[in-house]
Amino acid sequence: MGRSRGGRTTKIHALTDTACRPIAFLLTGGQVADCTAADQLLDQLTAADLVHGDKGYDTNAVRRKIKAKGAAPNIPPKVNRRWKSCFSPYLYRNRNAIERMFNRLKDFRRIATRYDRLAVNFLAAVQIAALVSYWL
């Protein structure tokens, strides 16, 4: 996938619901910005009132896409941003649902250490682990 001085790196991007169940996964290289993956993930968003994201997803394009889907973005603004949009730290507490999902996936040793060389195989392992953990 991605190549850096530390070796091959991969980022897992995910879309979850409020019950921590994964809806969609996307893999990118470690050197790729987070906001580029948001476009593909938000295409798979069905119905939501509020969408949480971390600072890596704080771009105008991501915010416009979330609003076009009929939801309100709750993304903390980056430090270097001139215009800081509205952000609720109280509502942002619910973002821990995605952190809990990633922690449960990383209980699987194969996911935590990334044994697979091919990105397709690694993504399949992530999807199988999510299926076993949440949907069965």
N, C-alpha and C positions, 0 to 999 in steps of 0.2 A: 504494500500500500504506500504509505509515505516513507521517505528516507531522510534521516537526519544524522547528525554526528553520533547520536546514541543508538542508531540502528533503525530498524523498521518500526514505525509508530502508526497507530490507528486511533481515531476518535469514534466513539459510538454516540450517535445522536438518536434521541428517542422522543416519542410523543406518547403521553399516558393520559388516562382519565383520572378522576378524583379518587378512585379506589385503588390506585397504584398499578392498574393493569395496563400493560403496554399495548399501544395501538399500531405504531409503526416504528421501524428502525432504519437507520441510514449510517453507512460507514464512510468516513473521509480520511484522508491522510492527516498525519499529525500536524503538518505545516499549514493546512487549509483553515481559513477563518470560519468560525461557527456560523456567521450570518449567511454564508453561501448555502449551507445545508438546510436552513430554515425554509427556504422557498419550496424545496421538494417535500419537506415534512408537512408544511401547512396545506399542501394540496390534498393530503389525506385526512385533514381535520373535518369532522362531520359537523356536529352541533355543539357549540360551547358559548358560554356567556363571558368567560374570562380566561385569558391565556397568560400563563406565567412563563417567564424565561429569565436566564441570567444575563449578566452584562454583555456577554459575547454576542447576544442577539439584539442588542440595542442599535438598530439602524432605522432610518426612515422607511426604507422599503419593506422591512419586516413588519413594522407598525401599520403601514398601509395595507399589507396583505391580511393581517389579522382583522383590521377593521372591515375589509371587504368581505370577510367570511362572516361578519355579523357579531364579532366578539370584541371585547375591550382588552387591549394589551396592558399587562402589569409587569413591566420590565424596568429594573433599576437603571437610571441613566449612567452612562460612562462619566468619568471624572472630567475628561476633556471636552465634553459636549457643551456648546454654548446655550442652547435652548433645552432646558430640562423639562420634560413632559411630566404629567401627573403620575405619581407612583405611590402606592399604599403599602407601607411595611407591614401593616396588620394583615392585609390580604395575602401578602407575599409569604406568610408563614405556611400556607398550604402548598408551597412549592416543594416541600419536603417529600411529597408523594413520589416524585421522580427520583429523589435521592434514595428513598427506601427501595424503589424498584431496582436501581443499579446495585445497591448493596445485596439484595437477594440474588441477583444474577451473578454477582461475583462470588457467591458461595460455591458456584461451580468452578472447579479448579481450571478447567479448560478455558473458560471465559476470562478468569482473572489473570492467567499467565499467557494467553494467546498462543497456544501451541501450533495453530494452523498457519501455514505459509501463505496460502491463497485467501484473498479477502472474501471470495464467494463462500468458501468453506467456513470461515470464521463467522460470517453473517448467518449462515445456516445453523451453526452451533448456538449462536445467541438467540435465534428464533426458536430453536428446539428447547433451550433452557427456559425461555419465557413461556412457552407453551406448557411445559411441565410444571413450572412454578405457579402460574396464574390461571390457566384456562382448563386444566384437567382436574 
